[in-house]
Amino acid sequence: MEDLSGKQLGQYKLDRRLGRGGMASVYKAYQPGTDRHVAIKILPRDDMGDPNFLNRFRQEARIIANLEHPHILPVYDYGEANGYTFLVMRLVEGGTLADLLRGRPLPLERIGKTISQLAEALDYAHSRGVVHRDIKPGNILVDANGRCLLSDFGIAKMAVSSPQYTVTGSFVGTPQYASPEQALGKDLDGRSDIYSLGVILYEMATGKVPYEADTPMGLVIKHVNEPLPAPSSVNPSLPPALESVIARSLAKDRRDRFQTAGEMASALSAAIVQGLQPTGQQTVFEPISTYIERLPTPIPLAHAPSEPRLPTFEGTQPRRRLPAWIWAVGGTGALLFCTALILVASLGSRLFPLALMDKTPSATLLQPVSLVEPTSTPTPTRMSPTPIPPAGSDTIFLEYILDASGSMLELLQGQTKLSIAQAVLSERVSALPPDVHVGLRVYGHRVPYQQEEQSCKDIELVVPIQVGGANPILDWLASMQAQGMTPMSEAIRLAAEDFTFTPANTNSIILISDGLETCGDDPSDVARYLQELGIDFTIHVIGLGVDDETREQLKRLADTGKGVYHDANSEEDLQKALADLNTLVIQTALEKPVLPTEAPTPTPLPEPNFDAASEGQLQASSTYPGYSPEMARDGDLATSWFSAGSKVDGSTSVFRWTGIQDDWIASITVISNREHIVPDYRTGFGFGLVTIQVLDASGTVVYEETAELPGTPDPDVTFKPGVTGREVVLTFTGHESPDCGGFAELQIGVVR
């Protein structure tokens, strides 16, 4: 979208752009009629051509504009002008709850105050038929006085009404905070917001969210299926009464939760009173910088009160079956599922995904800044980026799941079943074509069955699915043992996260087992639910010396998994069964129709949808008085961070950004002083070279590149790391001035 700074939009005079993203820009603007400054969110012209989106926008903006509550961020106005659709909001000085958390628990008094204010706002909105759908710390503004304001009512639902973001399925929200019914695409009422508020309560009490996973799909499945990890296991100082409030807030069944947010807040208040110990100390919270709010949406309420059940935590809560999901459509269900989750991860920023318009938290200045020494002299270099999965010369993905429970030590024709499985699997894996992606998952091999609870969790992906996976499988099989329970169902569920799901791939599991499931649901039920999720793989099963009851269970699993079942009562039987199934997997893949392409193309790097420079910590080796590192992420090209130059730093000045999480870093842009408010500072205060380093969470350099900065002012430079990292270090050399040097803006484009 073009920069509209200085232009007129209806009655509003646009001052300057505060931030922008792929789907909207936010401007500080002046409203002459009221003599006040406001924030205006401007949508791109693309949406203006869709009548359905415009009707939804007008309807929902009208409803949200009528929400008047001290803890709901007000929308003043909305309209259309000059081919743009826009919302007018209050310009708020402050930050977000996410800025306060930063991975640490908050004091009990602060937790109680925050939940109380948010509960008031939610009960007010719910009583008017409005469900938020995307409660998360980033949507909770905290002003300079510590007051919370809830923003973004309904923005997730409005997002999927856009023609650019229409995806089959009805999930809207953020996976880390989504309720089970939201993840399942069900109709929502206010209790979905209460669950999301419960996740925030858990995070405020422990410093972390209850569920973590490598993929959005993994997160969603955990919210639906996984028992709640006890908050006290993360923060042992939590009062038991507070833990009970968290557990009830996060009940899987909404009938078991608090039925109103006010009920939750009252229970929390009582729990905090019980848990507080007099300390005579006062916690002071510093205000955070300017934050611009977002947009909202209405949904009808349907409360269904019931008697709550006692809260349970991980280790005591029965495993919940995965119900049907409204995602899959034909053979592309899994692809749509992944696409939808990518959308979900950024729904909170649907209208302005770059965080420059969201928040600019205070910088933490620590001196001196340690530098990871560049791997070479300052000449243009580039480290290999983290590899992206290939788009597909070979499309066969095969995972063996091997039962290593204690019953595999039983004899079959004078040998243990385990030794037969080891020998045959080793031989058949060696015979696979070299370009097949193959992996191995095992259960029951580490914890003896006498330790039932732990043995039911004894599942390991010993060799991830990969080209060349046969050799590490052979190395591992030689030393394996058998001694535990049979968590077959959970092993299959976990296998759903091991595959790459694209329409071109053929994904298969070959399970070798000799016993019944002893830890959870019937394996065929789990396979059926995974299919309803749109997860597309075939499950073939070999029963090794099994009885009639076990055979029936394993056959049901193969039938449900659209695979083939084989009985094997000898080493020869297993040889033939495994050879037949390997051949079947390969033939199925080769016979699968492939869409013609003109020429192979490399897998494109994901496009960034969030500017992570606006969050996290900033550090600098030195700072010229009055020109702090914070100015390098304030969204204003007229301001700059300046170091104290070579007189203080020596030959190198260092600027470091540390993020709040691991992110796929797609781009890094450094903008020079070319538009500084003081014309004399635009030239003569730059550098000769800049070396960019990206570090992962362990501090390892995963990307490095050096760029020359010829002339003055310095040119803007953009790097394309394409790696996962948490820190970015900028090392400047060749100071143009001995006592001052810097740049205007750092932008770190990530994919969320």
C-alpha positions in Angstrom: 0.0 0.0 0.0 1.3 3.5 -0.9 2.3 5.9 1.9 -0.6 8.2 2.5 1.2 10.5 5.0 0.2 14.1 4.6 -3.0 13.3 2.6 -6.6 13.8 3.5 -8.9 10.9 4.2 -12.4 12.2 4.6 -12.4 14.6 7.6 -9.0 13.2 8.8 -5.6 14.7 8.0 -3.1 11.8 8.0 0.0 12.8 9.9 2.5 9.9 9.6 2.4 6.2 9.2 2.9 4.4 12.5 3.2 1.0 11.0 2.2 -1.1 8.1 1.7 -4.7 7.0 0.6 -6.8 4.1 -3.1 -6.1 4.9 -3.3 -2.6 6.4 -1.5 0.5 7.5 -2.1 2.5 10.7 -1.6 6.3 10.7 -1.5 8.9 13.4 -4.1 11.4 12.2 -5.7 14.7 13.2 -9.5 15.2 13.5 -10.1 19.0 13.2 -13.7 18.8 14.3 -12.8 17.5 17.8 -9.2 18.9 17.9 -7.7 15.5 18.7 -5.3 13.0 17.4 -6.5 9.5 16.6 -5.2 6.3 15.1 -6.7 5.3 11.7 -6.4 1.8 10.4 -6.6 1.8 6.5 -7.4 -1.4 4.7 -6.1 -2.0 1.2 -8.1 -1.3 -1.9 -8.3 -5.0 -2.8 -11.0 -5.7 -0.2 -13.1 -2.8 -1.5 -14.1 -4.7 -4.5 -15.8 -7.5 -2.6 -19.4 -6.7 -1.5 -19.5 -9.5 1.1 -16.5 -8.2 2.9 -17.7 -4.6 2.8 -21.1 -5.6 4.2 -19.4 -7.7 7.0 -17.0 -4.8 7.7 -19.8 -2.2 8.1 -22.0 -4.5 10.1 -19.3 -5.5 12.6 -17.7 -2.1 12.8 -21.1 -0.7 13.7 -21.7 -3.2 16.5 -18.2 -2.8 17.9 -18.4 1.0 17.8 -21.4 0.7 20.1 -19.4 -1.1 22.8 -18.8 1.4 25.5 -16.9 0.1 28.5 -13.9 1.4 30.5 -11.9 -1.7 29.7 -12.7 -2.0 26.0 -10.7 0.1 23.5 -13.2 2.4 21.7 -13.7 2.6 18.0 -14.7 6.2 17.2 -15.7 6.0 13.6 -15.5 3.9 10.4 -16.0 4.7 6.8 -14.9 4.6 3.2 -13.1 7.4 1.3 -10.8 7.7 -1.7 -11.2 4.0 -2.5 -10.1 2.9 1.1 -12.0 1.4 4.0 -10.9 2.6 7.4 -11.5 2.5 11.2 -10.8 5.3 13.6 -9.7 4.5 17.1 -8.3 6.1 20.2 -4.5 6.5 20.2 -3.3 4.9 23.3 -0.1 5.5 25.2 1.1 2.3 26.7 2.0 -1.3 25.7 0.4 -4.7 25.9 0.2 -7.5 28.5 2.6 -9.4 26.3 5.2 -6.7 27.0 4.7 -7.1 30.7 5.0 -10.9 30.7 8.1 -11.5 28.6 8.3 -15.1 29.8 8.0 -14.4 33.6 5.2 -14.7 36.1 3.5 -11.6 37.5 2.7 -10.8 41.2 -0.6 -12.2 42.4 -2.0 -8.7 43.0 -1.3 -7.7 39.4 -2.8 -11.0 38.2 -6.0 -10.4 40.1 -6.3 -6.8 38.9 -5.8 -7.7 35.3 -8.3 -10.6 35.2 -10.9 -8.5 37.1 -10.7 -5.8 34.5 -10.8 -8.2 31.5 -13.7 -10.1 33.1 -15.7 -7.0 33.4 -15.1 -6.2 29.7 -15.9 -9.7 28.6 -19.1 -10.0 30.6 -20.2 -6.6 29.1 -19.5 -7.8 25.6 -21.0 -11.2 26.0 -24.2 -9.7 27.4 -24.5 -7.9 24.1 -23.9 -11.0 22.0 -20.3 -10.2 21.1 -17.7 -13.0 21.4 -14.1 -11.8 21.1 -12.6 -15.0 19.5 -8.9 -14.0 19.9 -8.1 -13.2 23.5 -4.4 -13.1 23.9 -1.8 -10.9 25.7 -1.0 -9.0 22.5 -4.7 -7.8 22.3 -4.7 -6.5 25.8 -3.5 -2.9 26.0 -2.0 -1.6 29.2 -2.0 2.2 29.4 0.4 4.4 31.3 -1.7 4.1 34.5 -1.7 0.3 34.3 -5.3 0.1 33.2 -6.2 -2.8 30.8 -8.2 -2.3 27.6 -9.3 -5.2 25.5 -8.9 -4.6 21.8 -9.5 -6.6 18.5 -13.0 -7.7 19.1 -13.9 -10.1 16.2 -10.9 -9.2 14.1 -10.2 -12.9 13.5 -13.7 -13.5 12.1 -13.5 -10.4 9.9 -10.2 -11.6 8.6 -11.6 -14.8 7.1 -14.4 -12.8 5.4 -11.8 -11.2 3.2 -11.5 -12.7 -0.3 -7.7 -12.9 0.1 -8.0 -15.1 3.2 -11.0 -17.3 2.6 -10.0 -20.9 3.7 -12.3 -23.8 4.0 -13.1 -24.4 7.7 -14.2 -22.2 10.5 -11.2 -22.0 12.8 -10.3 -18.4 13.7 -8.1 -17.4 16.6 -4.5 -17.9 17.8 -3.4 -21.6 18.4 -1.7 -20.9 21.7 -4.9 -19.4 23.2 -7.6 -21.2 21.3 -10.4 -23.2 23.1 -11.0 -26.8 22.1 -14.3 -26.0 20.6 -12.7 -23.1 18.6 -10.1 -25.6 17.3 -12.8 -28.0 16.3 -14.7 -25.3 14.3 -17.8 -25.4 16.5 -20.2 -22.6 17.2 -18.7 -20.4 19.9 -20.1 -18.6 22.9 -18.6 -16.6 25.7 -17.1 -19.7 27.4 -14.6 -19.9 24.5 -13.3 -16.5 25.6 -13.2 -17.7 29.2 -10.9 -20.6 28.1 -8.6 -18.2 26.3 -8.6 -16.0 29.4 -7.7 -19.1 31.4 -4.6 -19.6 29.2 -3.6 -16.0 29.9 -4.1 -16.6 33.6 -1.9 -19.7 33.4 0.7 -17.6 31.6 0.6 -14.8 34.1 0.9 -17.3 37.0 3.8 -19.4 35.5 5.5 -17.3 32.8 4.6 -19.7 30.0 1.6 -21.0 28.1 0.3 -24.4 29.1 1.0 -26.1 25.7 3.9 -25.8 23.3 4.5 -27.5 20.0 6.7 -27.2 17.0 3.7 -26.7 14.7 0.3 -24.9 14.9 -1.3 -28.3 14.3 0.5 -29.8 17.3 -0.7 -26.9 19.5 -4.3 -27.3 18.4 -4.3 -31.1 19.0 -2.9 -30.5 22.5 -5.7 -28.1 23.4 -8.2 -30.6 22.3 -6.6 -33.8 23.6 -3.8 -33.3 26.1 -4.3 -33.1 29.9 -3.4 -29.7 31.4 0.1 -29.6 32.8 -0.1 -28.6 36.5 0.7 -24.9 36.9 2.6 -25.7 40.1 4.9 -27.9 38.2 6.1 -24.7 36.5 5.8 -22.3 39.5 5.8 -24.3 42.7 4.9 -21.2 44.8 1.4 -21.0 43.4 -1.4 -21.4 46.0 -3.5 -24.6 45.5 -6.7 -22.5 45.3 -5.3 -20.5 42.4 -4.3 -23.7 40.6 -7.9 -24.9 40.9 -9.2 -21.7 39.3 -6.8 -22.2 36.4 -7.9 -25.8 36.0 -11.6 -25.0 35.9 -11.0 -22.1 33.4 -9.2 -24.6 31.1 -11.7 -27.5 31.3 -11.9 -29.2 27.9 -15.7 -29.3 28.1 -17.1 -25.8 28.2 -19.9 -27.0 30.5 -17.2 -27.6 33.1 -15.7 -24.1 33.0 -16.8 -21.0 34.7 -20.0 -19.9 32.9 -19.2 -16.2 33.1 -16.0 -14.2 33.2 -17.2 -12.5 36.4 -17.6 -15.9 38.1 -14.0 -16.7 37.2 -12.8 -13.3 38.5 -14.6 -13.8 41.8 -13.1 -17.3 42.3 -9.6 -15.9 41.4 -10.0 -13.0 43.9 -10.8 -15.4 46.7 -7.9 -17.7 45.8 -5.5 -14.8 45.8 -6.6 -13.6 49.2 -5.9 -17.1 50.5 -2.5 -17.2 48.8 -1.1 -13.8 49.6 1.5 -13.4 52.2 2.2 -10.0 53.7 5.5 -8.7 52.4 5.2 -4.9 52.9 6.6 -4.5 49.4 5.0 -2.7 46.4 5.5 -3.7 42.8 6.0 -0.8 40.4 5.2 -1.3 36.7 6.8 1.0 34.3 4.6 2.3 31.4 5.4 1.1 28.0 5.4 3.0 24.8 2.7 3.9 22.2 0.4 1.1 21.1 -2.3 1.3 18.4 -5.4 -0.9 18.8 -7.2 -3.0 16.3 -10.6 -4.1 15.1 -13.6 -6.1 16.5 -16.7 -8.6 15.7 -20.1 -9.8 17.1 -21.3 -13.4 17.7 -24.5 -14.7 19.5 -24.1 -16.2 22.9 -25.5 -19.6 24.0 -24.6 -20.3 27.7 -25.4 -23.8 28.9 -24.5 -23.9 32.6 -23.8 -27.2 34.3 -22.2 -28.5 37.5 -18.4 -28.3 37.1 -16.3 -31.4 37.6 -13.3 -31.5 39.8 -10.1 -30.1 38.1 -7.5 -32.6 37.0 -4.0 -32.2 35.7 -1.6 -34.1 33.5 -1.1 -37.6 34.8 -4.6 -37.8 36.3 -6.9 -36.6 33.6 -8.3 -39.3 31.2 -7.2 -38.9 27.6 -9.8 -37.1 25.5 -10.8 -38.5 22.1 -10.4 -36.1 19.1 -13.8 -35.4 17.6 -14.4 -34.6 13.9 -12.9 -31.4 12.5 -14.4 -29.2 9.8 -11.3 -28.9 7.8 -10.9 -31.6 5.2 -12.3 -31.1 1.7 -11.5 -34.0 -0.7 -7.8 -34.9 -1.1 -6.6 -31.4 -0.2 -7.9 -31.4 3.4 -4.5 -31.6 5.0 -3.1 -28.8 2.8 -6.0 -26.6 3.6 -5.6 -27.5 7.2 -1.9 -26.3 7.2 -2.9 -23.2 5.2 -5.6 -22.4 7.7 -3.2 -22.7 10.6 -0.7 -20.4 9.0 -3.5 -17.9 8.7 -4.5 -18.6 12.3 -1.0 -17.8 13.5 -1.3 -14.3 12.2 -5.0 -13.6 12.6 -4.3 -11.2 15.4 -2.5 -9.0 12.8 -4.9 -9.7 9.9 -5.3 -6.1 9.1 -1.8 -5.0 9.9 0.5 -8.0 10.4 3.7 -6.0 11.0 4.1 -5.2 14.6 5.5 -1.7 14.1 1.9 -0.6 14.3 1.2 -2.7 17.3 3.7 -1.9 20.0 7.1 -0.4 20.6 8.3 -1.7 24.0 11.0 0.0 26.0 14.5 -0.9 25.2 16.7 -2.5 27.8 20.2 -1.0 27.6 23.0 -3.2 28.9 26.6 -2.2 28.5 28.9 -3.5 27.3 27.3 -5.7 24.7 29.0 -9.0 24.0 29.7 -9.7 20.4 29.8 -13.1 18.6 33.0 -12.6 16.7 32.4 -12.6 12.9 33.5 -15.8 11.3 35.7 -13.9 8.8 37.1 -10.5 8.0 34.5 -8.0 6.9 34.0 -9.1 3.3 30.8 -10.2 1.8 30.0 -13.7 3.1 26.9 -15.8 3.5 26.4 -18.9 5.7 24.1 -21.6 4.5 20.5 -21.0 5.6 18.5 -23.5 7.5 17.2 -26.0 4.9 13.6 -25.8 3.7 12.0 -29.2 3.0 12.3 -29.9 -0.7 9.3 -29.3 -2.9 9.6 -32.8 -4.2 11.7 -34.9 -6.5 10.7 -37.9 -4.4 7.4 -38.0 -2.7 7.5 -41.3 -0.6 7.4 -40.7 3.1 7.4 -43.8 5.3 7.5 -44.2 9.0 7.9 -47.6 10.7 6.3 -47.9 14.2 7.8 -50.7 16.2 6.3 -52.2 19.3 9.0 -52.8 21.9 6.7 -53.6 24.8 7.6 -56.4 27.2 5.5 -59.0 25.3 8.0 -58.7 22.4 10.3 -60.9 24.6 8.0 -63.9 24.1 9.4 -66.7 22.0 8.2 -67.4 18.5 9.8 -70.5 16.9 12.7 -70.4 19.3 13.5 -66.7 19.0 12.1 -63.6 20.7 9.7 -61.6 18.7 11.9 -58.6 19.2 15.0 -60.3 17.7 12.9 -61.4 14.7 11.6 -57.9 14.2 15.1 -56.4 14.5 16.6 -58.8 11.9 13.8 -58.5 9.4 13.3 -54.8 9.7 17.0 -54.2 9.2 17.0 -56.3 6.1 13.9 -54.7 4.5 14.9 -51.1 5.4 18.3 -51.7 3.7 16.4 -52.7 0.5 14.4 -49.5 0.2 15.3 -47.1 -2.7 17.8 -44.5 -1.6 15.6 -41.5 -2.3 12.7 -42.7 0.0 12.1 -40.6 3.1 12.1 -43.1 6.0 11.9 -42.8 9.7 11.4 -44.9 12.9 9.2 -44.4 15.9 9.3 -46.9 18.8 7.3 -47.4 22.0 7.9 -49.4 25.2 11.7 -49.7 24.9 13.0 -47.6 27.8 10.6 -47.8 30.8 9.5 -51.2 32.2 5.8 -52.0 32.3 5.8 -52.1 36.2 6.1 -48.3 36.0 2.8 -48.0 34.3 2.3 -44.3 34.1 5.7 -43.5 32.8 5.8 -46.5 30.5 2.6 -45.3 28.8 4.6 -42.1 27.9 7.6 -44.1 26.6 7.3 -43.2 22.9 10.3 -41.9 20.9 10.9 -40.7 17.4 14.3 -42.3 17.2 14.9 -41.5 13.5 13.0 -38.6 12.0 11.6 -39.2 8.5 14.4 -38.3 6.1 16.2 -39.3 2.9 19.0 -41.6 4.0 17.1 -42.6 7.2 17.8 -46.3 6.6 21.4 -46.1 8.0 20.5 -44.5 11.3 17.6 -46.9 11.7 20.1 -49.9 11.2 22.5 -48.4 13.7 19.7 -47.9 16.3 17.9 -51.3 15.9 21.0 -53.3 17.0 20.8 -52.1 20.6 17.1 -51.7 21.3 15.3 -53.4 24.1 11.7 -54.4 24.9 10.2 -54.0 28.4 7.3 -51.6 28.6 3.6 -51.0 28.0 1.8 -50.6 24.6 0.9 -47.0 24.0 0.0 -47.7 20.4 -2.7 -45.1 20.0 -0.5 -42.3 21.3 2.3 -43.3 19.0 0.0 -43.1 16.0 -1.2 -39.7 17.1 2.3 -38.4 17.5 3.2 -39.8 14.1 0.7 -37.2 12.6 3.3 -34.6 13.4 6.2 -36.4 11.7 5.0 -36.1 8.1 5.2 -33.4 5.5 1.6 -33.0 4.2 1.3 -31.9 0.6 -1.0 -33.2 -2.1 2.0 -34.7 -4.0 3.4 -36.7 -1.0 2.4 -40.3 -0.3 2.6 -40.8 3.5 2.5 -44.3 5.0 2.9 -46.0 8.4 3.9 -49.6 8.8 3.2 -50.8 12.3 4.7 -54.0 13.7 3.1 -55.1 17.0 2.3 -58.2 19.0 -0.2 -56.9 21.6 -3.3 -54.9 22.5 -3.3 -51.2 23.3 -2.7 -51.0 27.1 -2.6 -47.2 27.7 -5.4 -45.4 25.8 -8.2 -45.5 23.3 -8.6 -48.1 20.6 -6.0 -47.3 17.9 -8.6 -47.4 15.2 -10.6 -44.6 16.9 -7.4 -42.4 16.9 -6.8 -43.2 13.2 -10.4 -42.2 12.4 -10.2 -38.9 14.3 -6.9 -38.0 12.6 -8.5 -38.7 9.2 -11.4 -36.3 10.2 -8.7 -33.7 11.0 -7.7 -34.0 7.3 -4.4 -35.8 8.1 -3.7 -38.0 5.2 -1.6 -41.1 5.7 -2.1 -44.8 5.2 -1.6 -47.3 8.1 -0.4 -50.8 7.3 -0.2 -53.3 10.2 1.7 -56.5 10.8 0.6 -58.7 13.7 3.5 -60.7 15.0 2.4 -63.9 16.7 -0.9 -62.4 17.9 -4.0 -64.0 19.5 -7.5 -63.5 18.1 -8.4 -60.5 20.2 -5.2 -58.6 19.2 -5.7 -59.6 15.6 -9.1 -58.0 15.5 -7.9 -54.8 17.1 -5.0 -54.6 14.6 -7.2 -55.4 11.6 -9.6 -52.6 12.7 -6.7 -50.2 12.7 -5.5 -51.2 9.2 -9.0 -51.0 7.8 -9.6 -47.6 9.4 -6.2 -46.4 8.1 -7.0 -47.6 4.6 -4.1 -50.0 4.8 -3.4 -53.7 4.7 -3.2 -56.2 7.6 -0.8 -59.1 7.6 -0.4 -62.0 10.1 3.2 -63.1 10.7 3.8 -66.2 12.8 7.4 -66.8 11.8 10.4 -64.9 10.6 9.6 -66.0 7.1 6.1 -64.6 7.4 7.4 -61.3 8.6 10.0 -61.2 5.8 7.2 -61.6 3.2 4.7 -59.3 4.9 7.3 -56.5 5.2 8.5 -57.0 1.6 5.0 -56.9 0.3 4.1 -53.7 2.2 7.3 -51.9 1.2 6.5 -52.7 -2.4 2.9 -51.6 -2.0 4.0 -48.2 -0.5 6.4 -47.6 -3.4 4.0 -48.7 -6.1 1.2 -46.5 -4.6 3.4 -43.5 -4.8 4.6 -44.2 -8.3 1.0 -44.6 -9.5 -0.2 -41.4 -7.9 -1.0 -38.8 -10.6 1.4 -35.9 -10.6 0.3 -32.5 -11.8 2.4 -31.4 -14.8 4.8 -28.6 -14.4 6.7 -26.6 -17.0 9.9 -26.7 -15.1 11.0 -27.5 -11.5 11.0 -24.5 -9.3 12.8 -24.0 -6.0 10.6 -23.9 -2.8 10.1 -20.2 -2.2 11.0 -18.6 1.1 8.0 -17.7 3.2 7.0 -14.0 3.0 7.3 -12.2 6.4 4.1 -11.1 8.0 5.3 -9.6 11.3 8.0 -7.1 12.3 9.6 -8.7 15.3 11.9 -5.7 15.9 9.1 -4.0 17.7 9.2 -6.5 20.6 12.0 -8.0 22.6 15.1 -6.3 24.0 17.5 -3.9 22.4 21.2 -3.4 23.5 23.9 -1.2 22.2 27.6 -1.0 22.8 27.2 2.7 23.4 24.6 5.5 23.0 25.0 9.1 22.2 23.0 11.1 24.8 19.4 11.6 23.6 19.5 9.0 20.8 18.6 5.7 22.4 18.3 2.3 20.6 14.5 2.6 21.0 14.6 5.2 18.2 15.7 2.5 15.8 12.2 0.8 16.1 9.8 3.7 16.6 8.6 3.6 13.0 9.8 7.1 12.5 12.6 7.7 9.8 13.1 11.2 11.3 14.7 9.7 14.4 17.8 7.5 14.8 19.9 5.6 17.2 23.4 7.0 17.4 26.4 5.3 19.1 29.1 7.3 20.8 31.4 6.5 17.8 34.9 5.0 17.7 36.1 7.2 20.5 34.0 5.0 22.9 33.5 1.8 21.0 36.8 1.4 19.2 36.7 0.0 15.7 33.3 -1.6 16.0 29.9 -0.4 17.2 27.4 -3.1 18.0 23.6 -3.1 18.0 21.8 -6.2 19.3 18.1 -7.3 19.2 16.9 -10.3 21.3 13.4 -11.6 20.5 10.9 -13.1 22.8 10.7 -16.4 20.9 12.3 -18.4 18.1 11.1 -17.1 14.7 11.6 -17.9 11.0 13.5 -14.7 10.1 12.8 -14.0 6.4 14.3 -10.5 6.1 16.3 -7.9 8.0 16.4 -4.3 6.8 18.5 -1.5 8.1 17.3 2.0 7.1 19.9 4.8 7.2 19.7 8.4 8.5 18.6 9.7 5.1 15.4 11.3 6.4 16.6 12.5 9.9 14.7 15.5 11.2 18.0 17.3 11.5 19.3 17.6 8.0 23.0 17.8 9.1 22.7 14.4 10.7 21.7 12.7 7.4 25.2 12.6 6.1 28.6 12.0 7.7 27.3 9.9 10.6 27.2 6.4 9.1 29.6 3.5 8.6 31.6 1.7 5.9 30.4 -1.9 6.6 27.8 -3.7 8.5 27.9 -7.4 9.4 24.6 -9.1 10.2 24.5 -12.2 12.4 21.5 -14.3 13.3 21.9 -16.4 16.4 19.6 -19.3 17.5 18.4 -19.8 21.1 21.6 -21.6 22.1 23.7 -18.6 20.9 25.0 -20.3 17.8 25.5 -18.2 14.7 23.2 -19.6 12.0 23.5 -16.8 9.4 26.1 -14.2 8.7 26.5 -11.7 5.9 28.4 -8.5 5.4 27.4 -5.5 3.3 29.3 -2.5 2.2 27.8 0.9 3.0 29.3 3.2 0.3 28.7 7.0 0.2 26.8 9.1 2.6 24.1 8.8 3.7 24.5 5.1 4.0 22.3 3.1 1.6 19.4 1.1 3.0 20.3 -2.6 3.1 18.1 -5.7 3.2 19.3 -9.3 4.0 17.3 -12.5 3.4 18.5 -15.0 6.1 15.8 -17.6 5.7 16.7 -19.2 9.1 15.2 -19.8 12.5 16.7 -17.5 15.1 16.2 -15.5 18.2 18.9 -12.8 18.1 20.2 -10.4 15.5 23.5 -8.7 16.0 24.6 -5.7 13.8 28.3 -5.0 13.9 29.3 -1.6 12.2 32.9 -0.7 11.2 34.3 2.2 9.3 32.8 5.1 11.4 32.3 8.2 9.3 32.5 10.3 12.5 34.7 9.5 15.5 32.1 10.5 18.1 28.7 9.6 16.5 27.2 7.1 14.1 23.9 5.2 13.7 20.8 4.4 11.6 17.1 5.2 11.6 15.2 1.9 11.6 15.7 -1.8 12.1 13.0 -4.1 10.6 13.0 -7.8 11.2 10.5 -9.6 9.1 9.4 -12.9 10.5 6.8 -15.5 9.6 4.2 -16.2 12.3 
